[in-house]
Amino acid sequence: MTMIPSLVPPLPVKNRWNRSLAPSDAFTWLAAGWRDLVVQPASSLAYGLMIFLVSIAIVLGLFRFGWDYILFPAFAGFMVVGPILAVGLYEKSQRLAAGLPVSLTRMIFVKPKSGGQILFAGVLLCLLMITWMRAAVIVYALFFGLVPFPGLNHIASMLFTTPTGWAMLVVGSAIGGLFAAFSFAISAFSIPMLLNERVDALTAMGTSTALVWNNLPVMLTWGALVLALFLLCLVTGLVGLIVVFPVLGHGTWHAYRAVSAEAS
């Protein structure tokens, strides 16, 4: 008689994306970003100053052309494209780790190993930012119709003192949260990866999403730190970007190194 072999449970498979990082490691990345800033600080601060000046120019342009109604979505969109803007800071951190010379010129004229794929990723992030901003305008129109934007001086009372305003805040926050989660997942590590490795943009974004999802506690902590520091920059009239943006850029590079396959 033929005996049917007993079923054996499959052997456990190691999760290749999990790095067993603690939430406190996010503060380690931030501290490492500060250390990279204070090494030849002029280059990082000059880089941060350029980001600040471009940001101010964009804000003034929105007011100049009467597009102040997209100011807050534009601030949110800045966090979407922030990783591509910080590529020069990744380059400095990479060169410091390798013991190579650092200069502002090398930070501006970066030669990523992935070639033009990093530009493709930047275009995708810009399209996501535009979609996010457009979604914010549509949400406003759904709740307030064709009522003109009341201006920054009156928008707070419209939002917080009317039932329609509260409803828009709830729905808008939910939609914005989905955009934020998606953009954070695809961009957290994809741009540093495209700088450091020969990989295409879609693979880098997919890998970034997998790494974020499988290291969620530390990545949520890192995302909270990024958001808190960006809000601090808004309180200072964006002047804080001169220091905060380089620290976060350098810190992001160390975060990438901590979760990349080479660091595991």
ABEGO torsion letter per residue (X at the ends): XBBBBBBBBBBBBBBAABAGBBAAAAAAAAAAAAAAAABGAAAAAAAAAAAAAAAAAAAAAAAAAGAAAAAAAAAAAAAAAAAAAAAAAAAAAAAAAAGBBBBAAAAABBBBAAEAAAAAAAAAAAAAAAAAAAAAAAAAAAAAEABBBAEAAAAAAAAAABAAAAAAAAAAAAAAAAAAAAAAAAAAAAAAAAAABBBBAAAAAAAAAAAAAAAAAAAAAAAAAAAAAAAAAAAAGGAAAAAAAAAAAAAAAAAAAAABAAAX
